[in-house]
């Protein structure tokens, strides 16, 4: 009886190829699914922060033209506060709902934003509170956007099939 070595090698090679292909497909698919979830979360958070930044810019323009006192007593301040509250509520909700899929860097940058937005309620005047909030948004919104974009860059490395 002759031993069919070729058949055994072919069978083993087929099994190894199927296992490797399955591993590659699963790894790539999982990463793509996580990125799709992150992309949606980042998109909502960043667009809402962009809307808040535009409201702050409009408020600053109004303040520069007419002074803070007039802005403080105007109806537009109330509308701006309501809009900012609505947008920041969406941001906070999305952040808490998607916390597990957000990157650590993005979470840390968001936490820095929320820390920088807060002013001392006992030692701050309304103009200072507005400036603190606006400056924090203007500083951290581009940083958060850069972090999200950095994650979009697909870096192909020689070992990617084995991950």
Secondary structure by P-SEA (a helix, b strand, c coil): cccaaaaaaaaaaaaaaaaaaaaaaaaaaaaaaaaaaaaaaaaaaaaaaaaaaaaaaaaaaaaaaccaaaaaacaaaaaaaaaaaaaaaaaaaaaaaacccccaaaaaaaaaaaaaaccccccccaaaaaaaaaaaaaacaaaaaaaaaaaaccccccccccc
